Structures are given as structure tokens and as C-alpha cells.
Amino acid sequence: MALYISTDRLLGLLAHTMEEFDQAQSHFEDAVSFSRNAGYRPERVWSLCDYADMLLDRKRATDQYMAKALFEESLSISTELDMGPLKERVESRKSALPV
């Protein structure tokens, strides 16, 4: 089984850790776009989830709505691919969001 980890997702995680949120957003958007175009669905799910986590940490006015949409897409794909631990992680974070 081959594993693929997007360089952009790793750079997004690093930028998120350093609280360089705009740079992290750019990397996560590139990771999601690349994995969508390449058909790497498991990597796309992880990228969506990590991107949503970053948005929640950034705390801008519209970030919560965007994070919710990213979590919903991630949940849909992780359910379809039977990615149990990631599905639980997404469900937990999504349920913590206000309605």
C-alpha cells in the first residue's frame, strides 16, 4: 500500500504551528486542490480536516462557517472510505462548533 503525504499539507501544518495562518491557508488550499485533481482522496480528507482545524484556531469572523463546510466534506469522504479514526476526529470537532 502506497502512502502519499502532500508537501503542501505538511507546510500548512508547520505554518499553522507557527501561527502563520495566512501562509497555512495558502498551503492547505494547494494541498486540497492538488489531492482533488490527483484523485488522492485519503490525503484530501486529511488536508480538509487540518485546514478546518487551522481556521478554528485563527478565529476570524467567517472561519467558523468555512471550517464547518470543510468538516462536512471531510466527514462525507471519510465515511465513504471507512476511515474510522479520522471520521471520529471530524465528528468530534464538528459537534463542538456552534449551530
Secondary structure, 3 states (H helix, E strand, C coil): CCCCCCHHHHHHHHHHHCCCHHHHHHHHHHHHHHHHHHCCHHHHHHHHHHHHHHHHHHCCCCHHHHHHHHHHHHHHHHHHCCCHHHHHHHHHHHHCCCC
